[in-house]
Amino acid sequence: MDYTEKFFESIEQRNAEFNRLYYGADYLRGLQVNNLLRVVKKLDFPFLMDAMRLKLADKKLNKYRKKRNAGAAAHQASTYQSYQKLKDKKIIIYTCIVGGYDALKEPLLLFDNVEYICFTEDAASIKKAENSKWSIRQIPETILKKYDRTLSNRYIKMHPKELFPEADYTVYVDGNIGIQSFLGTYLLQTKAKTGIAIFSHSQRQCAYVEAKVCISRRKGSRETIERQMQDYEKAGFPKNYGLYECTILAVDLRNTRSTELMEKWWQEFVRSKSRRDQLSLPYVMWKSGMKYTDIGLLGENLFDDSRITVYSH
């Protein structure tokens, strides 16, 4: 199947309009109303208390929030240009859903050289559309026997070369990502020094601040996260080094440095025991003697990218 430049422009314009509505103030207010109704109807006061706690915590940490910079990645090749350049390359777009945490989002388009693959620990439990573009694969038993669900998920994420030795490129996406266009532009942004491209974190630029947010939102053990960041501080890891949004990961598998860096990331992720991969990647980059920008940066905010939609978990 062949697509024109006008086709991609139309698709992405439509999705940009949808994203503006989906991320807009009216929709968010509607969610808040629904949550309030949930509390009233089900007397779910623990939910209300937790929501209030999160709101107060976010307000306290708001001083660290980055300003949104829409259009920061305007220098990238267009979708059509990347589509033409990568037509003869084998591309795998993959995700991993465990424990029913996300519902599989159906990609909008098919491409002759792109395969969509979803790993899971229970293939029968994955809900997908009839005639889905996704190929469902069981996580290898060797991984499931060694690691729990969370670690198995991250192992899949960080080992694309092992999983797809035949591919030229891979793009990992979290299970809450809707793919609306061709993602080849991400691949053209990979840097020679790392073979990787990723979005900057949309709200913060410091791993130490992100650790505080993880603790306030109860995303992991306070003791473990604090110990991890204390170790980083003792090692000399600087504040405001930069922070990545680990939701999407574009990798050039022909570049051996990508595999080496991903393995270092995996080893540090396991060693830290915090289960927060966005905390360990900046440290691994710094420890390897690299700058934050030695990874290709796809943009300042993935919510501004019209090729995708980021749905709530």
C-alpha positions in Angstrom: 0.0 0.0 0.0 1.3 3.4 -0.9 0.5 6.8 0.8 0.9 10.3 -0.4 2.3 13.4 1.4 -1.2 14.9 1.4 -2.6 11.8 3.0 -0.2 11.9 6.0 -0.8 15.6 6.4 -4.6 15.1 6.5 -4.4 12.2 9.0 -2.1 14.1 11.3 -4.2 17.3 11.1 -7.3 15.3 12.1 -5.4 13.7 15.0 -4.0 17.0 16.2 -7.6 18.3 16.4 -8.6 15.2 18.3 -5.7 15.5 20.7 -6.5 19.1 21.5 -10.0 18.0 22.5 -8.8 15.0 24.4 -6.2 16.9 26.4 -8.4 20.0 26.7 -9.8 21.7 29.8 -13.4 20.7 29.0 -12.6 17.0 28.8 -10.5 17.1 32.0 -13.4 18.9 33.8 -15.7 16.1 32.6 -13.3 13.5 34.1 -13.4 15.3 37.4 -17.2 15.4 37.4 -17.3 11.6 36.6 -14.9 11.0 39.5 -17.1 13.0 41.8 -20.1 11.0 40.7 -18.2 7.8 41.4 -17.6 8.9 44.9 -21.2 9.9 45.5 -22.7 6.8 43.9 -20.3 4.2 45.3 -19.3 6.0 48.5 -15.8 5.6 47.3 -14.2 8.0 49.8 -10.8 6.4 49.8 -10.7 7.3 46.1 -11.6 10.9 46.9 -9.0 11.1 49.6 -6.3 9.7 47.4 -7.2 12.2 44.6 -7.0 15.1 47.1 -3.6 13.8 48.3 -2.3 13.7 44.7 -3.6 17.2 44.0 -1.9 18.6 47.0 1.3 16.8 46.2 1.2 18.1 42.6 0.7 21.6 43.7 3.7 21.4 46.0 5.9 20.2 43.2 4.5 22.5 40.6 7.5 24.9 40.9 9.6 22.2 39.2 7.3 21.8 36.2 8.7 22.6 32.8 6.9 25.0 30.5 5.3 23.4 27.5 7.1 24.2 24.3 4.8 23.1 21.4 6.5 22.7 18.1 10.0 22.2 19.5 10.6 19.3 17.1 9.6 21.2 14.0 13.1 20.5 12.5 12.3 16.8 12.0 11.8 15.2 8.7 8.1 15.1 7.6 6.3 11.8 8.0 6.2 11.4 4.2 9.9 12.0 3.9 10.7 9.3 6.5 8.2 7.0 4.8 10.1 7.3 1.5 13.5 6.9 3.1 12.7 3.9 5.1 10.6 1.9 2.6 13.2 -0.8 2.3 13.9 -1.2 6.0 12.4 -3.8 8.3 10.6 -2.0 11.1 9.0 -3.5 14.2 6.6 -1.5 16.4 6.0 -3.3 19.6 4.4 -3.1 23.0 4.1 -5.2 26.1 0.9 -5.5 28.1 0.9 -7.5 31.4 -1.8 -8.0 34.0 -4.5 -6.4 31.9 -3.0 -3.0 32.7 -3.9 -1.5 29.3 -6.4 -2.2 26.5 -4.6 -2.7 23.2 -5.0 0.3 20.9 -5.5 -0.4 17.2 -3.0 1.3 14.8 -4.7 3.3 12.1 -2.5 2.3 9.1 -0.7 -0.7 7.6 2.7 -0.5 5.9 4.4 -3.2 3.9 7.7 -3.0 5.9 6.2 -2.5 9.3 5.0 -5.2 11.7 3.0 -4.5 14.9 3.8 -6.9 17.8 2.3 -7.1 21.3 3.9 -9.2 24.0 1.8 -10.5 26.9 2.0 -13.2 29.6 -1.5 -14.4 28.6 -2.3 -14.1 24.9 -5.9 -15.2 25.4 -6.6 -12.3 27.7 -5.7 -9.5 25.2 -8.7 -7.8 23.8 -8.1 -6.7 20.3 -10.2 -5.6 17.3 -11.4 -8.2 14.7 -8.8 -8.4 11.9 -6.4 -6.5 14.2 -3.1 -5.2 12.8 -1.3 -6.5 16.0 0.4 -9.9 16.2 0.1 -11.2 19.7 3.1 -13.1 21.1 3.6 -14.8 24.4 6.4 -13.5 26.5 9.1 -16.2 26.5 8.8 -18.6 29.4 12.5 -18.1 30.1 11.7 -14.5 31.0 8.5 -15.2 32.9 10.1 -17.8 35.0 12.9 -15.5 36.0 11.1 -12.2 36.5 7.7 -10.9 37.7 5.3 -9.1 35.5 6.8 -5.6 35.9 10.4 -6.8 35.3 9.2 -9.0 32.3 7.6 -5.9 30.8 10.8 -3.9 31.1 12.9 -6.8 29.8 10.9 -6.8 26.6 11.1 -3.1 26.4 14.9 -3.0 26.8 16.0 -5.9 24.6 14.7 -5.3 21.1 17.9 -6.7 19.4 17.4 -10.1 21.2 13.7 -10.2 20.3 13.9 -8.9 16.7 17.4 -9.8 15.3 16.0 -9.6 11.8 14.8 -6.0 12.1 16.6 -2.8 11.1 14.7 -0.6 13.5 12.2 -0.9 16.4 9.8 1.5 18.1 8.6 0.5 21.5 5.4 2.1 22.6 3.6 1.9 26.0 0.2 0.1 25.9 -1.7 3.4 26.3 -0.3 4.8 23.0 -2.6 5.0 20.0 -0.6 5.0 16.7 -2.2 7.2 14.1 0.5 7.6 11.4 3.9 6.3 10.3 6.5 6.5 13.1 9.6 6.5 10.8 10.4 10.2 11.7 11.3 8.9 15.2 13.8 6.5 13.7 15.5 9.2 11.6 16.2 11.1 14.8 18.3 8.4 16.4 21.8 9.6 17.1 25.0 7.8 15.9 26.5 7.9 19.5 23.6 5.9 21.0 21.3 4.6 18.2 18.4 5.7 20.2 15.7 8.5 20.1 13.2 9.4 22.8 11.0 12.2 24.0 12.1 14.7 26.6 10.0 14.4 29.7 6.9 16.6 29.3 6.9 18.1 32.8 10.3 17.8 34.5 14.0 17.9 33.7 15.6 16.4 36.8 15.7 12.8 38.0 15.8 13.9 41.6 12.6 15.8 41.2 11.0 12.9 39.3 11.9 10.7 42.3 10.0 13.0 44.6 7.0 12.8 42.3 7.1 9.0 42.1 7.1 8.9 45.9 4.3 11.4 46.3 2.2 9.4 43.8 3.2 6.1 45.4 4.8 4.8 42.3 7.2 2.5 44.1 8.8 2.2 47.5 9.8 5.4 49.2 12.7 3.7 50.9 14.0 2.1 47.6 13.7 5.2 45.5 15.4 7.4 48.2 18.2 4.9 48.4 18.6 4.9 44.7 18.9 8.7 44.5 21.2 8.8 47.4 23.5 6.4 45.5 23.3 8.6 42.5 24.1 11.7 44.5 27.2 10.0 46.1 28.4 9.1 42.6 28.2 12.7 41.6 25.2 12.5 39.2 24.2 16.2 38.7 20.7 17.7 39.3 18.9 18.9 36.2 20.9 16.6 33.9 17.7 16.1 31.9 14.9 13.6 32.0 13.4 11.4 29.3 9.8 10.3 28.7 10.2 6.5 28.5 6.8 6.0 26.9 8.2 5.7 23.3 11.7 4.4 22.4 13.0 4.4 18.8 16.1 2.2 18.2 18.4 1.7 15.3 19.3 -2.0 15.7 22.1 -1.7 13.1 24.0 0.5 15.6 25.6 -1.8 18.1 25.8 1.1 20.6 22.1 1.0 21.1 22.2 -2.6 22.3 25.1 -1.8 24.6 23.3 1.2 26.1 20.1 -0.7 26.5 21.8 -3.5 28.4 23.5 -1.0 30.7 20.0 0.6 31.3 18.5 -2.9 32.1 21.3 -3.8 34.5 20.9 -0.4 36.4 17.1 -0.7 36.4 17.3 -4.2 38.0 20.1 -3.1 40.4 18.1 0.0 41.7 15.0 -2.1 42.5 12.9 1.1 42.2 11.1 -0.2 39.1 11.1 3.4 37.7 13.0 3.2 34.4 12.9 7.0 33.8 15.1 7.4 36.9 17.9 5.0 35.8 18.3 6.0 32.1 19.6 9.6 32.7 22.1 8.2 35.3 23.3 5.5 32.8 23.8 8.1 30.2 25.8 10.3 32.6 27.8 7.3 34.0 28.7 6.4 30.4 30.2 9.8 29.8 27.5 11.0 27.5 25.5 14.2 27.3 21.7 14.3 27.7 21.4 15.2 24.0 23.5 12.2 22.8 20.1 10.4 22.6 18.0 11.8 19.8 15.3 14.0 21.3 11.9 13.6 19.5 10.4 16.7 21.1 9.8 18.5 24.4 6.3 17.0 24.8 5.0 13.8 23.4 1.4 15.1 23.9 2.1 17.6 21.1 2.9 14.9 18.5 0.1 14.4 16.0 1.3 11.0 15.0 0.1 9.5 18.3 -2.5 9.8 21.0 -1.6 9.2 24.6 -4.6 7.7 26.4 -5.1 7.4 30.1 -4.0 4.1 31.7 
